[in-house]
Amino acid sequence: MRYRTRVTAPMAALTATAAALTLAPQAHAAPARATGQDAGPGPETLGDTVYPDLGNDGYRVSAYHLDLAYDATTRLVDAEATLRIRTTRALTRFSLDALGLDIRAVRVAGRPAAFEQAGEKLRVTPARTLPEKANVTVCVEYGADPRRALPHTAWVPTPDGFAVCPQPNSAHTVFPCNDHPSDKADFTFRLTVPSTLRAVAGGRLTGTETLPGDRTAYRYRSDSPIATELVQITVGDYVIKERQGPHGLPLRDVVPVARAEALEPALALTPGLVAWLEARLGAFPFETYGLLPCNNDDAAAFDFTGLETQTLTLYKPNFLLQEEKKIGSHMMHELVHSYFGNSVSPATWADLWLNEGHADYYGLLYRYERGWPDSLGLTTLEARMKYTYALGDQWRQTSGPVAAPNAANLFDAQRYVGGVLVLYALRQRIGQSAFDAVERAFLARYRNAVACTEDYIAVACEVSGEDVSGFLREWLYGTKTPRMPGHPDWTVTPVSPSFAAPHSRRDGDRHDNSATL
């Protein structure tokens, strides 16, 4: 069967208890040393151009174990996060991203550590300096209130529990972490809830445990590393609906019991969507897939229609109640993220077009193959690209080049359908067969890893046998829209000073700029 469990060495380590992960005390007896530098506090950034405050240098995380307990009476979460980190320099202090968490205690290598919360950082001072290249376990005990008002949050409260939507910069409101997609890690979860509720996380269910007080603990493990922005943890009155996808792929949907019957027509579409996409991009990259229609109808609950948390796409439930031609294209968009965005994650947030451009490209192809008009009434990719091409200079002025976003315009249409235009131009330049080969080669080379725009350019040059580096950089970073290969008659509308940036179609829904909606 193609979908065997693949357990990596770091993941195997996480199946042990948190205590087994702890660095042996003798390892801390070694004197601190650094290559070309003295021991000191690690930098509190990974230098992302879009979110410069995200992430922390000085270490990388190889594994997380999240142990969360939900109290249905208080609606609060009691938790412990165990991180296995590897230092990249000698550290007298290091930091984790953390916001809105009530930190109670921190242990480093099994020893109590001093800590302070400053802004969105949790600064940790271990009892002893951490040597360079040391494997260290960090345990953080904390509490969280999913309903707490914060500048930004991943928590989505529901009447019976919660879900989480961490993208792009809010995973650290759920658990302390190195909150940047470049630092992917293995994840295991232990989720304790009242036995009347169900808890689910990304990955595969590995066991359940009946506890005193009419509680149940659910254990999950991901077979592949996860970026922090793609973690899903949810609690509610759920039924798990299982079905089989192509080649034996286990599919599982996590559905509010009261909505299960009404949502079944949408859920039943997934096997066909997976089969269509596998024919173009190869075997599905994870151990399972499914949908999570969140039990929250509040339009302000989260600012998107669907979010591709790994192995379990979070959706606004009412969207999925529509007929297939209204939802199928966007369901494909979210499924594509399993390949572009989840399996291959962006090295920086400026590389988001790789996620969203590809998701819209295949989502639109799926729509037009079925004869479903898009929101503009267009019925072919060529027609949509001609329309988008005309807007090219306007978008480049108001929203920047496709691969040069900022925090304010990161999720606007330039990264979505603007990204599709880049992919369409490449296909026009090198031909369909070479383009398909580039796509598969890129996914194979960077599976379970991260990639940047330059990585995609390099693969395109290598696989196509053409030097398309200048061509792609002009499309991705130029301030003017290049000529479209094969369409010398296409024209770009002159820039209008009064033209508005291509932001979302509905106030507050800043993620919903997908052409598949």
C-alpha positions, 0 to 999 in steps of 0.5 A: 500500500502506498500510504505506509507509516513513515517514522523518522528517527526524530519522530521515533524519539518523540514517541517516548515520554518527555522525560526520555527526551531530556538531555543527560546531565553530563552533557551540560558539564561540558564547557560552553564554546562557540565557533568564532563567537562567545556564549550569549543570548540568542537573537530574537528573530530569524530575519524574515522580511515580512515578519521580522519579529518572528522566530528565534535564532541560536537553535532549531527545533527538531520535535514538539510534544504538546500535552493539553487538557481542556476544562469544559466548565472554565473553558480554559486550557492547562498545558505543557509543551516539550521542545527538543532543540539543537543549539547553533551557538553557545547560549546563556539565554534563548527565547521562544515566541509566546503571546497570551500564555500564562507561563508557570514554569520552565525546565531546561534539560530537566532543571528549573530555568529562569524566565521572563515574558517580554512582548511576544517573547518568552526569554529563558535563562538556563541554569547552565550555559548551553553548549553549541550543537547541544541537543536539549529538551525544554519544557514549558508549563502554562495555561491559556484562555482561548477567549482571551482578547489579544492583538492577534490569536490562533484560537477559534472558540466554539460553543463546545470547545475550540479549533486553531488557525495559526497562519501566519504568525499566531501559533505562539498564542497556542503554544510556545515555539519557534514560530516560523515556517522555516523551522519545521519539526516533528509533532506529537500530541496528548489531548485530554478532554471530558469524555463527552467531547472529542479531541483531534490533532493533525496526523494519526491517532495513536491511542486513547486513554480513559482517565479518572473523572470521566475524561479521555486522553487522545494521542496523535502523531504526525508522520511528517514534520509540520510548520508551526503555522500548520498545527491543528488542535481541536476539541468539540462534540465531533463525529469522526467520519472515515472513508478511503481515498485513492490507493488506500489513503485513509480519509477522516473528517472531523465533523460537529455531530449536529452538522454531520448529515448536512455536510456529507455531500461536501465531505464525499467529494474528497476522494475524487479531488485527491484522485484528480490531483494525484494524477498531476502532482503524484502520490498524496504526501501525508498519512491522511487527509480530511476536513474540519468544519469548525462549529462556529458560524460567526463571520468574525471567527476567522478571516478566511473560508478554509485553512490548510492545517496539515492533514486537516483543512479547517473550514467555515461550515456554511461554505460547505453547505453549497452545491459542488460547483460553488465549493469544488474549486476552493476545496481543490485549492486547499487540497493543493496546499498539502503539496505546496505549503505543507509538504514543501513549506515556504522558507520565508513569508515572501515565498508565499506565492509558491503556496497560493499561486499553485493552489489557485492554479490547480484550483482554477484548472479543476473548475474550468475542466468542469465548465464552472464559470468563475466569479468573473463569469470566465470559463477558461484559464486563458481568459482569466489570465488575460484579464489578470495580465491587464491588471499587472502594472496596477497590482505591482504598484499598489501591492508590490511584485508577486514575490515581494510582499509585506505584512499588510498585503501578504494575503492579497490577490497578487500572491494568489491569482498574481502567482497563477499568472507567473506559473502560466507565463512559465508554462507558456515559455517552456511548454506543458510537459516541461512545466509538469516535470518542473512541478513534480521535481520541485515537490520531490526535491523539497518534500518534508522540507522548506524551499524559497523562490530561488529554489523553484527558479533553480529547479525550473532551469535544471528540469526544463533545460533552459535558463529561465532565471532572468525570465522568472525573476522579471515576473516575480520581482519586476515593477513592470509586467513582462510580455506574455509568451505566446500572446503578443496581443495581450496588453497591460492597462496603464496605471491609474492613481485612483486604483485600489490595492487588490485586497479581499472581497469582504471586509475582515476576510483578508485571506479570501483573495483566492480566484477559486472562490 
